[in-house]
Amino acid sequence: MNEIRNTRSVTTQQLADAPWRKSTRSQTSNCVEVAPLGGGPAAVALRDSKDRGGPVLLFNRAGWLGFIAGAKEGQFDLD
């Protein structure tokens, strides 16, 4: 997995100030929010919109692009 292990690379304040956005296709109970991060090894942050103070997943650029490509190809479909 392509993960950012050094969580010190992103501060709590950076996450609080990040421009979080939710998909316009999201449903009322199954939502995630994504935010681009400036600089450092972490390029994108992802969180549960129902638990905004909870855990945040951090992706580097290559990991995020790989995730998006996999989602578009249906790699994570439950059907």
C-alpha positions as CSV (number, residue, x, y, z in Angstrom):
1,M,0.0,0.0,0.0
2,N,1.2,3.5,-0.8
3,E,0.8,5.2,2.6
4,I,2.3,8.2,4.4
5,R,3.8,6.8,7.6
6,N,5.2,10.0,9.0
7,T,2.0,11.7,10.1
8,R,4.1,14.6,11.5
9,S,4.3,15.8,7.9
10,V,0.8,17.2,8.2
11,T,-0.3,19.3,11.2
12,T,-3.7,19.4,12.8
13,Q,-3.9,23.0,11.8
14,Q,-3.2,22.2,8.2
15,L,-6.0,19.7,8.2
16,A,-8.4,22.2,9.9
17,D,-7.5,24.8,7.3
18,A,-7.7,22.5,4.3
19,P,-10.3,23.1,1.7
20,W,-12.4,20.0,2.3
21,R,-15.0,19.1,-0.3
22,K,-17.6,16.4,-0.6
23,S,-18.8,14.8,-3.8
24,T,-22.0,16.2,-5.3
25,R,-23.0,12.5,-5.8
26,S,-22.6,11.6,-2.2
27,Q,-25.6,10.4,-0.3
28,T,-26.7,11.6,3.1
29,S,-25.0,8.8,5.1
30,N,-22.2,7.5,2.9
31,C,-19.9,10.4,2.4
32,V,-16.2,11.1,2.4
33,E,-14.5,14.5,2.1
34,V,-11.2,15.1,0.2
35,A,-8.8,18.0,0.6
36,P,-5.6,18.8,-1.4
37,L,-2.7,19.6,0.8
38,G,0.2,21.9,-0.1
39,G,3.7,20.7,0.0
40,G,5.3,17.8,1.9
41,P,4.9,14.1,1.2
42,A,1.2,14.1,1.7
43,A,-0.7,15.5,-1.3
44,V,-4.3,14.6,-0.4
45,A,-6.3,14.0,2.8
46,L,-9.5,11.9,3.0
47,R,-11.9,11.7,5.9
48,D,-15.4,10.6,6.8
49,S,-17.8,13.5,6.6
50,K,-19.8,12.2,9.5
51,D,-16.7,12.3,11.8
52,R,-14.8,15.3,10.8
53,G,-12.6,15.2,13.9
54,G,-11.8,11.5,13.4
55,P,-9.1,9.8,11.5
56,V,-7.7,11.1,8.3
57,L,-6.1,9.1,5.5
58,L,-3.1,10.7,3.8
59,F,-2.1,9.9,0.3
60,N,0.9,10.9,-1.7
61,R,0.2,12.0,-5.3
62,A,1.0,8.6,-6.9
63,G,-1.1,6.8,-4.3
64,W,-4.1,9.1,-4.8
65,L,-4.0,8.9,-8.6
66,G,-3.8,5.1,-8.3
67,F,-6.8,5.0,-6.0
68,I,-8.9,7.2,-8.4
69,A,-7.9,5.1,-11.4
70,G,-8.9,1.9,-9.5
71,A,-12.2,3.4,-8.5
72,K,-12.9,4.4,-12.1
73,E,-12.1,0.8,-13.2
74,G,-14.4,-0.7,-10.7
75,Q,-11.7,-2.4,-8.5
76,F,-13.6,-1.5,-5.4
77,D,-17.2,-2.3,-6.5
78,L,-19.1,-4.5,-4.1
79,D,-21.3,-6.1,-6.9
